[in-house]
Amino acid sequence: FVLFFTVLIAQSKACEHLGGFTFDLSSLKSQYSSGNCKLSPAENVILSVPSNKTARKNLRHYASIEHMAGTTGDLKMAKWTQKKMKEFGLLDSKVHIMDSLLSYPVSRHLELNDEHGNVQFRAPLSEKPLEMDPTSNTIWRNMTFLAYTPSGEVLNKKLVYANYGKPEDFDVLESEGIDVMGKVVIVRYGKCFRGLKIMNAQRRGAIGLLLYSDPLDDGYRVGKVYPDGPWRPETSVQRGSAQFNSLCPGDPQRAHSEATTEQLCGYKPNEVIPSIPAIPISYHDAIPLLLSLQGDEVPPDWVGGLTDKLVYRFGPSKGTVSLGTNNTFKVTPIWNVITTIKGTLPKELDQPVVLGNHRDAWVYGAADPNSGSTVMLEVGRAFGKLVQSGWKPKRTIIIASWSGEEYGLVGSTGWGEEYANTLLKNATVYINVDVGVSGKTFASAATHSLGRELLKVAGKVKDPETQKPLSDVWDKQLGTLGSGSDYTVFLDNLGIASYDLRFMPFNKQPYGTYHSIYDSYTWIETQADPTLEYHVLLSQVVGLLALDFADLDVLPIELQDEAQAISQYVDELEGMHIHGLDELRKAVKELEKSAVAFARNDEVDNQQKNRILGLFERNLLDKEGLPKRKWFKHILQAPGLYLGYEPEVFPGIQQAFSEKNNTMLQQEITRAVSAINRGIRMLTPQNSGEPFVQAVY
């Protein structure tokens, strides 16, 4: 086995990167069919080592105890992850300790009262244990809460329904003559991040919020509910962070940092978390509340899936609601595990490749996040096999197991901020796996310069059910990254090109037991991936990507593809009837020409080419950050200001347009043109100096 590793330094040249593409990669289908690529010995190891037997064993262990961030369970899993990496032969595995502000539930209550103040309904606020799911009978089934929401009491206040809790939903209420000032608002999950629903409500004067999971989105209106199917049962509750994540991700207090939240984000800590009490509830508990609402029926796009039980109305309620929360806040350690495979290139030429998955879970977290954690262990095991046989990568590989993601990307953001100007200064790519497997449909989002490499890798692995190359069964749609997982600091703040990869349910929607006690090993085994073959497949995809970025002579980054994507982004702006984009369109066309010329320029040596390819994304940062959220520095994409997860392209321009601020609009167009011109100058041979790299911290 050791003898053939003398050839591993030079990977197979049989799979060259082919012609250009846009977001839809299907045009390259025939060029990447199975069998077109000869695998190198290292690739064969990456493909052969991951096993559903070891994946099953590791996933069962991860999901055997509760391991919320900052708890003893989280620490146990951190130490166990480190132990496993060292067992694989990856001896440089360290626990990175970070003090962070977290919150935990003590108690909460919710009652519906009649007009005389008598209790009509007291919500159980509890998830029902299932006999067939042994981990569901946990104390945490009675401890549903939203992180970073304050303690508070609201007594005998009217209730109003506000659909998804978006700004435009509150505008509809206002147009209907319904004032939420001094009232409690009930909204359903979906369309925007939960914390922003609370932000929107409190800005309109609401004094409490109830957030429920509607069966139209992930319950019985989608399919059979757990345990008979994969979708959300009636008492299931979606926990989660209530941080205002589109303003400032990471620890709201920056307890680990010498810099303050205000310095980094432009906000004080209390401005990025809620000031009103809020409780997540099941649709079982929501039904009596929604039945109490009076007033007009809501428009069709406000109607959820409970139409067999009630009529959706605006409210206010005939009676009142009372609610109370008692949550404790404390600064406590969390534990990232950082495993490093040192590259052979000298420090000044090294361009680290970072892989990451968060380990902390709201309860057991078999799918979110520990299907991804299991994938990363299999990737680590494969690389350990290579390392033990004498192989070393050209570029350093870092495999990170983050903590605190569920609270607001706390561990990854803190680590990224800490190492921004040292270890990560020249990092070339970040590969993220969060909910690795919750179904069998491949879904991807990435910096668009990375799409062609993903398609190449997908042609080398097989879908377990069809036995066809993954590239044949994947829809080849490469999404744009917003936020909501650990790639955020790397792309949005540091300008490191990134992937986010997963297998999802057939409809590419969040799976039905997300953030509940039912996100268990039993759910994975009975509903999502009984054989764990999709865990193995994702391990192969991630491993091959990491191998190529770490070991190819020239980084597999295609800047002409990104330029084409940016051109489509301008098309999107024009489709919104945003005017004054002539200079932006001109700059993008010039970028397309420069990217094509750069790709064809044989006079640029590999060392110079790799430096430009690896650092190009930094040109798209702006040191001042986006309007009203300075932490987000990428001018091309960011989570929508009022969306939180979903991306907006040219977010500064879109924000100015939505606010009807023409002065800001011109400023944002100018900043976008300047960023693109930086990229053009970097690709021009006589001006290929250092890119714009903001020394953020």
Secondary structure, 3 states (H helix, E strand, C coil): CCHHHHHCCCCCCCCCCCCCCCCEHHHHCHHHCCCCCCCCHHHHHHHHCCCHHHHHHHHHHHCCCCCCCCCHHHHHHHHHHHHHHHHCCCCCEEEEEEEEEEEEEEEEEEEEECCCCCEEEECCCCCCCCCCCHHHCCHHHHCCCEECCCCEEEEEECEEECCCCCHHHHHHHHHCCCCCCCCEEEEECCCCCHHHHHHHHHHCCCCEEEEECCHHHHCCCCCCECCCCCECCCCCCCCEECCCCCCCCCCCCCCCCCCCHHHHHCCCHHHCCCCCCEEEECHHHHHHHHHCECCCECCHHHCCCCCCCCCCECCCECCEEEEEEEEEEEEEEEEEEEEEECCCCCCCCCCCEEEEEECCCCCCCCCCCHHHHHHHHHHHHHHHHHHHCCCCCCCCEEEEEECCHHHHCHHHHHHHHHCCCCCCCCCCEEEECCCCECCCEEEEEECHHHHHHHHHHHCCCECCCCCCEHHHHCCCEEECCCCCCCCHHHHHHCCCCEEEEEEECCCCCCCCCCCCCCCCHHHHHHHHCCCCHHHHHHHHHHHHHHHHHHHCCCCCCCHHHHHHHHHHHHHHHHHCCCCCCHHHHHHHHHHHHHHHHHHHCCCCCHHHHHHHHHHHHHHHECCCCECCECCCCECCEEECCCCCCCEEECHHHHHHHHCCCHHHHHHHHHHHHHHHHHHHHHHCHHHCCCCCCCCCC
